[in-house]
């Protein structure tokens, strides 16, 4: 068994096959021994990751977008939330429509942010682009521990679901946008990039905008809101580069929870330019909190967007899993 396995999603919206064709010679030149697994169906990345780790793989590298990364995380972690192999590294070679999680690893918090960013991977100070930063991390020997999150929610039939995430869970506008973007896979020309798709989807989602009553419970507070945008964040970016949680850190043992309350469709339209840079947090109809566990209570099932993928529903409980992912770099 090769110590490194690359999990490649050939239908990733960002062109994983092209990214892998570019990366493979670089990986070989640096002398890394590896194997390849090309995913064939939903759930295949999680299964392949789990099997590789049980066979002794010391590094699993995702070549795809946030949805593929989510699957690999769900294979990297055992059902109880502990790593299958605590010494195995997780690498990321981003190649998806959004690929938002990697942005939290390379970019500092906005100026004036309340907390200093500790995120970063090798090459950050050398001016390397994201691709070469990733190659340096994958072929190097450094690692750092970062957080993930567990979710207890429901599927569309109401059956209980337990799974993990690494970046952002949202509902309302965020989930509506992701469903539109995912529905366009294979139907739009490849030259229409991820950012353009997410902007178009945001405009389309606003046509069906409506708020829902949600009770948010943490270990310190309980609040009821009328919302159509609620974010449970480990990373800062989602929706094709929108900085939904500007001060989130991937290694602080806490979620950042961002929620709108009684925001109208017009309010959202006005804030769209500022959401991309995280400036919308200054709006009085937007609030944020930090917590290690969050419960969302809803009267009716509400669809969730989990790391850019849809299919599960609130009511839900979210729990931080601190320092469970050993990230390459």
MARVO-604092 format. One line per 3 residues: number of its first residue (from 0); their letters; for each residue x, y, z of N, C-alpha, C. Coordinates in steps of 0.001 Angstrom, whole numbers, padded with zeros to 6 digits. Atoms other than C-alpha are relative to their C-alpha. Example, Ala and Ser with C-alpha at 12.3 -4.5 7.8 and 13.67 -1.06 7.14 Angstrom:
BEGIN
0) as) 000890 -001190 000000 012300 -004500 007800 000900 001200 000000 | -000820 -001190 -000060 013670 -001060 007140 -000770 001090 000730 .
//
This chain:
BEGIN
0) xxx) 000857 -001207 000000 000000 000000 000000 000882 001242 000000 | -000733 -001261 000017 001428 003383 -001008 -000430 000860 001181 | 000281 -000785 -001190 001642 005767 001894 -000930 001161 -000280 .
3) xxx) 000891 -001103 000374 -000216 008525 -000005 -000977 -000478 -001064 | 001010 000297 001010 -003477 008067 -001881 -000697 001290 -000377 | 000721 -001159 000518 -005038 010743 -004072 -001416 -000437 -000354 .
6) xxx) 001416 000256 000280 -008859 010713 -004103 -000456 001065 -000987 | 000240 -000938 001092 -009840 012319 -007416 -001446 -000128 -000457 | 001388 -000023 000468 -013376 013343 -008346 -000011 000460 -001455 .
9) xxx) -000128 -000380 001418 -013446 013282 -012177 -001101 000922 -000501 | 001073 -000891 000459 -016731 015216 -012387 -000071 001263 000834 | -000031 -001233 -000781 -015736 017997 -010002 -000154 001205 -000907 .
12) xxx) 000316 -001154 000836 -017029 021336 -011300 001193 000864 -000349 | -001172 -000829 000270 -013591 022958 -011128 001022 -000654 -000895 | -000920 000664 000910 -011866 020398 -013357 001091 -000760 000714 .
15) xxx) -000990 000748 -000774 -010162 017884 -011067 000965 -000769 -000893 | -000886 000748 000883 -008790 015862 -013982 001109 000892 -000559 | -001021 -000932 000491 -007011 018913 -015381 000980 000365 001117 .
18) xxx) -000869 -000327 -001133 -005703 019817 -011934 000941 -001152 000297 | -000835 001157 -000278 -004443 016274 -011386 001039 -000205 -001100 | -000967 000117 001096 -002800 016195 -014837 001144 000990 000175 .
21) xxx) -001040 -001003 -000268 -000916 019346 -013856 000827 -000380 001226 | -000680 000284 -001263 -000075 018117 -010364 000848 -001265 -000050 | -000661 001309 -000038 000981 014547 -011119 001493 000081 -000310 .
24) xxx) -001442 -000086 000257 004353 015409 -012752 000766 000688 001139 | -000638 -000680 -001131 005134 017778 -009858 000178 -000964 001168 | -000058 000969 -001098 004341 015047 -007334 001088 -001038 -000275 .
27) xxx) -001006 001004 000350 006472 012486 -009189 001403 000581 000083 | -001329 -000630 -000017 009365 014941 -009559 000544 000132 001414 | -000427 -000149 -001393 009428 015384 -005785 000163 -001337 000713 .
30) xxx) -000314 001315 -000531 009695 011632 -005276 -001030 -000607 000930 | 001028 000542 -000883 006413 010994 -003482 -000590 -001276 -000601 | 000650 001230 000441 005149 007410 -003767 -001492 000093 000309 .
33) xxx) 001435 -000217 -000180 001389 007381 -004263 -000807 -000964 -000849 | 000979 000699 000831 -001673 005649 -005618 -001146 000955 -000289 | 001116 -000843 000415 -004777 007080 -007296 -001313 -000765 000159 .
36) xxx) 001341 000571 000006 -008472 006481 -006748 -000938 001029 -000624 | 000957 -000873 000667 -011018 008010 -009143 -001405 -000395 000464 | 001317 000307 -000553 -014447 008261 -007539 -001001 -000279 -001122 .
39) xxx) 000977 000422 001004 -017405 006714 -009344 -001438 000303 000389 | 001369 -000231 -000448 -020469 007568 -007225 000027 000730 001328 | 000110 -000640 -001300 -021697 009465 -004190 000365 -000995 001090 .
42) xxx) -000424 000855 -001096 -020109 008043 -001040 001273 -000773 -000270 | -001179 000787 000347 -017210 006459 -002914 001269 000580 000626 | -001198 -000625 -000577 -014651 008987 -001629 000139 -000349 001478 .
45) xxx) -000039 000364 -001417 -015579 008268 002005 000420 -001455 000169 | -000339 001419 -000096 -015389 004510 001464 001471 -000229 -000328 | -001390 000197 000412 -012051 004684 -000368 000971 000552 001042 .
48) xxx) -000847 -000580 -001044 -010582 006944 002322 000097 -000930 001195 | 000023 000873 -001178 -011642 004661 005155 000797 -001287 -000255 | -000725 001228 000322 -010313 001548 003405 001496 000237 -000090 .
51) xxx) -001422 -000306 000125 -006992 003209 002580 000645 000194 001366 | -000541 -000224 -001335 -006487 004313 006180 000113 -001303 000775 | -000073 001302 -000674 -007279 000842 007477 001130 -000858 -000568 .
54) xxx) -001097 000769 000605 -004692 -000558 005037 001367 000622 000282 | -001282 -000579 -000395 -002017 001799 006390 000411 001267 -000710 | -000358 -001267 000654 -002109 004941 004230 000324 001058 001050 .
57) xxx) -000392 -001053 -000923 -000340 007808 005940 -000448 001375 -000435 | 000493 -001286 000489 -001813 010581 003805 -001081 -000237 -001047 | 001078 000015 000987 -005078 011048 001917 -000125 001413 -000545 .
60) xxx) 000049 -001322 000639 -005197 013911 -000595 -001262 000097 -000848 | 001225 -000262 000755 -008460 015304 -001965 000339 000790 -001253 | -000086 -000765 001249 -008448 016376 -005624 -001431 000220 -000457 .
63) xxx) 001401 -000287 000283 -011840 018019 -006012 -000441 001221 000771 | 000555 -001162 -000676 -014140 020540 -004398 -000379 -000291 001436 | 000377 000133 -001401 -015680 021016 -000987 -000883 -001215 000252 .
66) xxx) 000826 001182 -000170 -018202 018229 -001541 000838 -001268 000101 | -000903 001150 -000075 -015423 015706 -002203 000786 000028 001299 | -000695 -000141 -001280 -013501 017059 000784 -000890 -000463 001144 .
69) xxx) 000916 000429 -001050 -016584 016530 002943 -000089 -001523 000061 | 000054 001465 000015 -016815 012901 001825 001264 -000604 000600 | -001259 000529 -000517 -013135 012310 002577 000072 000180 001514 .
72) xxx) 000039 -000212 -001449 -013554 013846 006046 -000892 -001042 000664 | 000895 000999 -000568 -016461 011463 006636 000581 -001414 -000076 | -000740 001251 -000020 -014095 008596 005768 001195 000050 000930 .
75) xxx) -001164 -000204 -000876 -011170 010030 007746 -000379 -000193 001465 | 000472 000110 -001376 -013261 010099 010943 -000868 -001242 000172 | 000835 001141 -000354 -014751 007003 012565 -001348 000499 000511 .
78) xxx) 001334 -000453 -000424 -018452 007097 013580 -000031 000746 001324 | -000027 -000696 -001282 -017545 008225 017096 000637 001379 -000045 | -000602 -001321 000142 -015745 011310 015746 001494 000030 000173 .
81) xxx) -001444 000044 -000133 -012171 010161 016308 000629 -000398 -001343 | -000639 000377 001265 -009663 009787 013426 000194 -001508 -000095 | -000306 001409 000220 -009332 006308 011929 001466 -000265 000304 .
84) xxx) -001431 000047 -000315 -005564 006921 012110 000438 001407 000373 | -000329 -001366 -000429 -004575 009983 014200 001278 000552 -000616 | -001259 -000463 000584 -001144 010118 012519 -000099 000267 -001497 .
87) xxx) 000156 -000198 001443 -002481 010160 008948 -000349 001453 -000308 | 000247 -001385 000392 -002482 013511 007186 -001096 000067 -001065 | 000978 -000316 001043 -005259 015026 005075 000552 001146 -000826 .
90) xxx) -000462 -001039 000905 -004102 016996 002039 -001116 000475 -000906 | 001034 -000588 000842 -006137 019281 -000218 000632 000588 -001261 | -000365 -000571 001289 -005556 019923 -003920 -001307 000468 -000633 .
93) xxx) 001343 -000506 000301 -008551 022143 -004597 -000262 000040 -001495 | 000375 000025 001412 -010374 021651 -007900 -001511 -000110 -000126 | 001452 000060 000035 -014081 022345 -007362 -000612 001301 -000454 .
96) xxx) 000705 -001220 000407 -016740 024867 -008340 000262 001132 000972 | -000239 -001033 -001003 -016270 026732 -005073 001351 -000142 000666 | -001253 000262 -000723 -013354 025103 -003207 000249 001078 001047 .
99) xxx) -000063 -001107 -000951 -014037 027496 -000343 000864 -000279 001213 | -000705 000252 -001253 -012374 025702 002548 001462 000416 -000076 | -001425 -000325 000108 -008834 026185 001225 000268 001482 000201 .
102) xxx) -000209 -001438 -000164 -009382 029968 001327 000220 000369 001465 | -000203 -000270 -001423 -009566 029866 005126 001407 -000383 000445 | -001343 000423 -000351 -006135 028228 005150 001063 000956 -000498 .
105) xxx) -000991 -000844 000638 -004405 030843 003018 -000189 001487 000244 | 000300 -001421 -000080 -006053 034168 003827 -000218 000444 001431 | 000172 -000557 -001340 -005965 036363 006908 -001401 000560 000162 .
108) xxx) 001293 -000619 -000281 -009058 037778 008606 -000011 001428 -000517 | 000084 -001351 000517 -010342 041153 007326 000599 000998 000967 | -000556 -001034 -000854 -008709 044318 008626 -001041 000461 001005 .
111) xxx) 000929 -000406 -001043 -010211 045385 011898 -000679 -001160 000666 | 000608 001182 -000601 -011146 041791 012748 000354 -000098 001468 | -000178 000047 -001443 -011500 041004 016417 000996 -001058 000439 .
114) xxx) -000939 001029 -000386 -009200 037975 016331 001044 -000162 -001084 | -001097 000178 000923 -005834 037366 014742 -000064 -001381 -000634 | 000008 001288 000674 -005699 034639 012123 001244 -000796 000352 .
117) xxx) -001116 000905 -000201 -003546 031635 012943 000113 -000975 -001157 | 000014 000944 001111 -004334 029872 009682 001177 000257 -000913 | -001049 -000177 000982 -001671 029263 007105 000660 -001321 -000321 .
120) xxx) -000703 001189 000443 000197 026639 005122 001355 000411 -000547 | -001305 -000345 000540 003788 026444 003843 -000112 000782 -001301 | 000007 -000810 001210 004573 028974 001140 -000760 001291 000145 .
123) xxx) 000831 -001186 -000167 002333 031665 002605 000813 001280 -000140 | -000815 -001215 000017 005200 034137 002934 000869 000103 -001245 | -000903 000011 001144 006897 033242 -000358 -000655 000471 -001288 .
126) xxx) 000685 -000464 001192 004273 034492 -002800 -000459 -001113 -000921 | 000473 001099 000833 003370 031022 -004102 -001510 000068 -000167 | 001448 000070 000171 -000072 030545 -005603 -000541 -001209 000750 .
129) xxx) 000631 001064 -000779 -002589 028151 -004022 000434 -001386 -000477 | -000380 001298 000547 -001638 025293 -006346 001367 -000431 000518 | -001341 000381 -000428 002070 025362 -005489 000118 -000063 001519 .
132) xxx) 000061 000165 -001448 001319 025913 -001809 -000475 -001405 000353 | 000538 001324 -000267 -000734 022732 -001911 001025 -001083 -000306 | -001028 000981 000356 002035 020781 -003697 001072 -000047 001085 .
135) xxx) -001021 -000066 -001045 004546 021964 -001093 -000480 -000668 001278 | 000548 000609 -001213 002250 020902 001752 -000103 -001513 -000139 | 000224 001431 000206 001434 017486 000253 001314 -000773 -000007 .
138) xxx) -001269 000717 000143 005057 016564 -000489 000959 000285 001156 | -000814 -000276 -001170 006452 018006 002749 -000326 -000943 001139 | 000231 000872 -001153 006446 016504 006217 -000653 000727 001169 .
141) xxx) 000630 -000755 -001076 004730 019217 008245 -001491 -000324 000086 | 001445 000152 -000180 001238 018964 009690 -000446 000862 001164 | 000597 -000724 -001110 -001093 020820 012012 -001388 -000563 000231 .
144) xxx) 001309 000526 -000343 -004264 019839 013818 -001063 001080 -000136 | 001109 -000933 000146 -007545 021509 012890 -001292 -000695 000425 | 001287 000482 -000491 -011168 021129 013960 -000873 -000516 -001147 .
147) xxx) 001115 000349 000877 -014153 019487 012310 -001270 000142 000821 | 001263 -000079 -000713 -017810 019381 013266 -000836 -001241 -000251 | 000960 001087 000187 -020381 016655 013811 -001409 000577 -000067 .
150) xxx) 001389 -000425 000180 -024047 016983 012829 -000919 -001171 000302 | 001120 000926 -000143 -027097 015145 014048 -001233 000705 -000546 | 001125 -000658 000675 -029980 015996 011721 -000918 -001075 -000556 .
153) xxx) 000963 000942 000559 -032561 014245 009483 000106 000018 -001524 | 000107 -000001 001453 -032917 013148 005885 -001399 000440 -000403 | 001273 -000544 000451 -035886 014138 003729 -001199 -000873 000383 .
156) xxx) 001082 000874 -000482 -037913 011167 005018 -000182 000114 001507 | 000093 -000181 -001435 -037325 012265 008627 000838 -000963 000811 | -000858 000945 -000712 -034872 009476 009487 001233 000715 000542 .
159) xxx) -001164 -000675 -000576 -031982 010487 011783 001261 -000237 -000822 | -001261 000046 000738 -028621 011243 010157 001099 000533 000908 | -001179 -000473 -000727 -025200 011583 011811 001156 000051 -000993 .
162) xxx) -001097 -000153 000952 -022283 012942 009774 000930 001111 000470 | -001009 -000989 -000371 -019294 015300 009823 000112 001064 -001080 | -000311 -001044 000970 -018331 018560 008159 001283 000690 000426 .
165) xxx) -001264 -000659 -000302 -015199 020667 007958 -000042 001501 -000242 | -000008 -001416 000368 -016170 024063 006555 -001193 000750 000564 | 001151 -000826 -000366 -019640 025632 006781 -001297 -000772 -000244 .
168) xxx) 001379 000440 000188 -023227 024541 007309 -000882 001242 000024 | 000921 -001138 000013 -025952 027007 006398 -001386 -000472 -000383 | 001309 000264 000574 -029636 027109 005677 -000622 001308 -000426 .
171) xxx) 000615 -001198 000565 -031959 029507 003960 000687 000349 -001300 | -000569 -000496 001244 -030311 031591 001285 001212 -000816 -000431 | -001199 000759 000348 -026999 029668 001472 -000325 -001349 -000603 .
174) xxx) 000386 001300 000523 -028658 026301 000965 -000703 000098 -001340 | 000703 -000189 001275 -030910 027609 -001819 000998 000241 -001132 | -001031 -000280 001008 -027851 028917 -003675 000718 -001289 -000394 .
177) xxx) -000733 001232 000290 -025997 025605 -003376 -000839 -000974 -000822 | 000846 000914 000762 -028976 023615 -004651 -000104 000425 -001459 | 000037 -000474 001382 -029212 025811 -007741 001314 -000298 -000720 .
180) xxx) -001301 000241 000626 -025471 025564 -008434 000192 -001484 -000281 | -000150 001438 000214 -025461 021784 -007972 -000907 -000505 -001120 | 000919 000404 001060 -028473 021490 -010280 000485 000387 -001385 .
183) xxx) -000543 -000428 001296 -026514 023255 -013036 001183 -000832 -000460 | -001159 000801 000392 -023694 020696 -013049 -000296 -000773 -001279 | 000159 000692 001265 -023245 019343 -016548 -000938 000676 -000962 .
186) xxx) 000966 -000676 000858 -025793 021800 -017937 000505 001353 -000483 | -000546 -001294 000399 -023753 025020 -018129 001367 -000186 -000649 | -001334 000095 000613 -020681 025631 -020315 001096 000107 001053 .
189) xxx) -001086 000017 -000979 -017391 025029 -018501 000658 001372 000164 | -000637 -001308 -000123 -016247 028608 -019228 -000741 000911 000981 | 000694 -000766 -001043 -018860 029897 -016771 000538 -000470 001342 .
192) xxx) -000731 000383 -001191 -016763 029883 -013626 -000859 -000070 001252 | 000709 000190 -001257 -017682 029151 -010028 -000602 001272 000550 | 000517 -001251 -000572 -018044 032775 -008932 -001241 000467 -000748 .
195) xxx) 001156 -000429 000793 -020398 033624 -011814 -001214 -000872 000289 | 001108 000907 -000287 -022505 030546 -011051 -000638 000328 001349 | 000538 -000294 -001321 -022854 031455 -007390 -000730 001346 000020 .
198) xxx) 000691 -001292 000072 -023771 035075 -008174 -001362 -000178 -000661 | 001269 000233 000690 -026436 033942 -010637 -000971 -000776 000888 | 000856 000779 -000882 -027733 031429 -008111 -000548 000848 001143 .
201) xxx) 000469 -000883 -001071 -027934 034093 -005385 -001176 000842 -000479 | 001092 -000796 000571 -030095 036248 -007643 -001247 -000871 -000160 | 001138 000898 000173 -032291 033251 -008474 -000639 -000393 001323 .
204) xxx) 000532 000407 -001304 -032627 032228 -004814 -000821 001101 000652 | 000727 -001122 -000607 -033823 035695 -003820 -001452 000051 -000465 | 001378 000007 000496 -036930 035146 -005936 -000923 -000808 000908 .
207) xxx) 000788 000854 -000886 -038062 032550 -003368 000311 000270 001465 | -000462 -000348 -001351 -036768 034355 -000291 -001167 000074 000988 | 000953 -000147 -001095 -038760 033864 002912 000681 -000417 001303 .
210) xxx) -000613 000296 -001293 -037814 033810 006584 -000731 -001138 000704 | 000555 001084 -000806 -038395 030942 009026 000306 000273 001465 | -000246 -000135 -001427 -038710 030885 012802 000947 -001106 000449 .
213) xxx) -001007 000953 -000461 -035660 029229 014347 000398 000366 001424 | -000527 -000184 -001351 -034660 028784 017986 001431 -000527 000018 | -001416 000351 -000046 -030872 028772 018433 000398 -000153 001458 .
216) xxx) -000410 000265 -001377 -029580 027165 021618 001489 -000329 000030 | -001378 000363 -000294 -025992 027107 022875 000088 -000268 001498 | -000138 000247 -001434 -024563 026295 026290 -000128 001277 000825 .
219) xxx) 000072 -001267 -000718 -024805 029996 027155 -001233 000834 -000318 | 001107 -000874 000384 -027873 031360 025386 -001059 -000767 -000769 | 001081 000492 000842 -031194 030729 023663 -000679 001211 -000609 .
222) xxx) 000599 -001141 000682 -032633 033075 021054 -000895 -000511 -001126 | 000896 000315 001101 -035552 032930 018619 000118 001092 -001050 | -000188 -000963 001080 -035082 034587 015215 -000911 -000347 -001169 .
225) xxx) 000662 000175 001294 -036917 035077 011930 001085 000170 -001055 | -001219 -000070 000811 -034189 034230 009441 -000123 -000774 -001300 | -000195 000750 001227 -033323 033126 005950 001487 -000093 -000348 .
228) xxx) -001429 000215 000172 -029559 033069 006423 000614 -000248 001366 | -000619 000389 -001259 -027943 031187 009277 001202 -000872 -000324 | -001268 000645 000330 -024344 029960 009265 000618 -000596 001258 .
231) xxx) -000790 000661 -001041 -022549 027441 011498 001367 -000251 -000626 | -001245 -000046 000758 -018918 027955 010554 001213 -000475 000784 | -001355 000317 -000422 -015576 026307 011108 000979 000809 -000842 .
234) xxx) -000762 -000854 000905 -014093 028041 008041 -000731 001303 -000264 | 000553 -001339 000217 -014725 031579 006833 -000820 000132 -001278 | 000548 -000237 001336 -015781 031157 003203 -000972 -001093 -000420 .
237) xxx) 000938 000946 000606 -018717 029513 001435 -000657 000704 -001177 | 000743 -000619 001100 -020862 030073 -001633 000873 000627 -001061 | -000841 -000524 001066 -018017 030609 -004095 000790 001219 000393 .
240) xxx) -000884 -001083 -000419 -015848 032953 -002041 -000645 001060 000859 | 000622 -000965 -000904 -018367 034775 000158 000525 -000221 001420 | -000550 000093 -001342 -016816 035536 003550 -001148 000068 001004 .
243) xxx) 001192 000031 -000838 -019835 034439 005570 000328 000077 001484 | -000387 -000010 -001421 -017931 034055 008856 001412 000573 000104 | -001314 -000638 000159 -015081 036588 008773 001011 -000323 001083 .
246) xxx) -000928 000194 -001109 -013603 035718 012156 000131 -001459 000427 | -000106 001418 -000344 -013909 031937 012136 001447 -000475 -000145 | -001315 000629 000041 -010740 029938 012847 -000187 -001511 -000031 .
249) xxx) 000162 001440 000169 -010253 026306 011886 000630 -000797 001130 | -000720 000729 -001045 -008284 025452 015032 -000221 000570 001395 | 000230 -000634 -001300 -009889 027311 017952 -001002 -000739 000881 .
252) xxx) 000916 000789 -000807 -012344 024654 019159 -001388 000581 000146 | 001311 -000630 -000076 -015405 026815 018518 -000554 000233 -001403 | 000673 -000460 001202 -017972 027452 015796 -000222 001505 000086 .
255) xxx) 000566 -001340 000114 -018753 030960 014627 -001403 -000149 -000574 | 001394 000071 000426 -022542 031284 014313 -000428 001402 -000421 | 000430 -001287 000537 -023792 034111 012097 -001449 -000138 -000447 .
258) xxx) 001431 000117 000276 -027519 034808 011791 -000599 001363 -000302 | 000804 -001196 000255 -029812 037398 010239 -001329 -000146 000735 | 001297 000015 -000687 -033033 038359 012019 -000900 001067 -000602 .
261) xxx) 000989 -000896 000605 -036027 039868 010228 000608 000859 -001114 | -000572 -000693 001156 -033917 040842 007221 -000903 -000231 -001212 | 000863 000102 001173 -036033 041570 004150 000820 -000349 -001242 .
264) xxx) -000676 000249 001268 -035250 040670 000563 000827 001217 -000416 | -000732 -001220 000347 -034222 044302 000003 001256 000145 000856 | -001183 -000050 -000868 -031891 044136 003012 001114 -000887 -000556 .
267) xxx) -000993 000937 000515 -030151 041118 001509 000621 000530 -001281 | -000518 -000555 001259 -029840 042738 -001926 001019 001100 000280 | -000924 -001084 -000339 -028201 045791 -000350 001315 -000518 000564 .
270) xxx) -001200 000519 -000657 -025747 043608 001576 000841 -000918 -000880 | -000738 000945 000823 -024696 041297 -001267 001433 000448 -000315 | -001389 -000406 000278 -021649 043434 -002217 000909 -000112 001218 .
273) xxx) -000835 000037 -001210 -020475 043465 001406 000192 -001408 000541 | -000124 001362 -000498 -021039 039764 002090 001316 -000621 -000462 | -001216 000615 000536 -018104 038818 -000130 001217 000329 000843 .
276) xxx) -001130 -000390 -000830 -015716 040716 002178 -000303 -000090 001492 | 000335 000144 -001397 -017510 039943 005425 -000530 001252 000667 | 000422 -001262 -000592 -018679 043511 005916 -001424 000032 000495 .
279) xxx) 001413 -000015 -000374 -022299 042545 006414 -000218 -000190 001493 | 000159 000187 -001441 -021652 041760 010089 -000286 001302 000734 | 000274 -001287 -000644 -021933 045479 010841 -001462 000406 -000111 .
282) xxx) 001425 -000295 000117 -025614 045449 009821 -000702 -000366 001312 | 000669 000304 -001277 -027844 045653 012951 -000922 -001210 -000048 | 000839 001195 000121 -029972 042794 011581 000830 -001284 -000099 .
285) xxx) -000900 001152 000036 -026937 040486 011605 000722 -000087 001336 | -000710 000191 -001262 -025465 039023 014789 000870 -001242 -000100 | -000872 001170 -000016 -022776 036494 015616 000275 -000418 001433 .
288) xxx) -000356 000557 -001298 -021840 034267 018525 000973 -001129 -000227 | -000940 001107 000099 -019306 031533 019264 -000417 -001063 001006 | 000432 001084 -000876 -020057 028125 020729 000617 -001309 -000461 .
291) xxx) -000504 001330 000317 -018769 024557 020894 -001125 -000950 -000382 | 001167 000808 000373 -022291 023135 020521 -001162 000931 -000290 | 001120 -000830 000422 -025296 024609 018742 -001163 -000915 -000367 .
294) xxx) 001220 000724 000366 -028870 023296 018489 -000935 000949 -000729 | 000979 -000772 000762 -031334 024560 015888 -001337 -000720 000091 | 001352 000556 -000098 -035031 023965 016607 -000893 000708 -001000 .
297) xxx) 000907 -000545 001007 -037503 024455 013753 -001319 -000757 000049 | 001305 000646 -000019 -041223 023755 013522 -000151 -001008 -001130 | 000052 000887 001158 -040882 022187 010073 001425 -000282 -000464 .
300) xxx) -001342 000282 000516 -037896 020526 008368 000506 001145 -000881 | -000632 -001067 000775 -035501 023105 006919 001242 -000576 -000670 | -001148 000596 000686 -032974 022041 004238 001316 000671 000383 .
303) xxx) -001327 -000470 -000361 -029308 022361 005167 000931 -000091 -001194 | -001119 000081 000934 -026296 023082 002991 001227 -000347 000833 | -001121 000498 -000796 -023345 021078 004353 001229 -000084 -000896 .
306) xxx) -001218 -000055 000814 -019947 021949 002870 -000327 000041 -001491 | 000347 -000197 001405 -021650 022962 -000375 -000925 -001031 -000588 | 000889 001036 000491 -023906 019912 -000653 -001297 000010 000803 .
309) xxx) 001306 -000017 -000653 -027619 019585 000154 -000545 -001423 000106 | 000643 001293 -000119 -029875 016721 001173 -000464 -000339 001398 | 000397 000245 -001375 -030214 016832 004971 -000731 001223 000563 .
312) xxx) 000940 -001006 -000488 -032538 018864 007201 000149 000248 001500 | 000188 -000345 -001407 -032845 020711 010506 -001451 -000312 000359 | -000773 -000288 -001203 -033821 020454 013384 001327 -000773 000017 .
315) xxx) -001320 000602 000027 -030160 019695 014050 000814 000434 001209 | -000966 -000343 -001041 -027384 019646 016629 001405 -000079 -000592 | -001354 -000105 000526 -023803 020662 015818 000982 000033 001172 .
318) xxx) -000989 000069 -001063 -020784 019820 017970 001398 000101 -000595 | -001387 -000108 000451 -017164 020900 017489 000782 -001241 000408 | -000961 001062 -000272 -014602 018109 017257 001388 000627 -000075 .
321) xxx) -001256 -000775 000048 -011406 019947 018263 001214 -000869 -000354 | -001313 000584 000324 -008056 019021 016691 -000088 -001457 -000421 | 000158 001389 000418 -009274 015823 015005 000546 -000267 -001398 .
324) xxx) -000522 000150 001355 -007922 016445 011491 001461 000412 -000013 | -001417 -000337 000147 -004172 016295 010859 000200 000480 -001434 | -000077 -000618 001330 -003805 018684 007922 001437 000054 -000482 .
327) xx) -001343 -000093 000591 -000810 018397 005616 000431 001454 -000073 | -000503 -001373 -000007 001322 021500 006006 000066 000570 001382 .
//
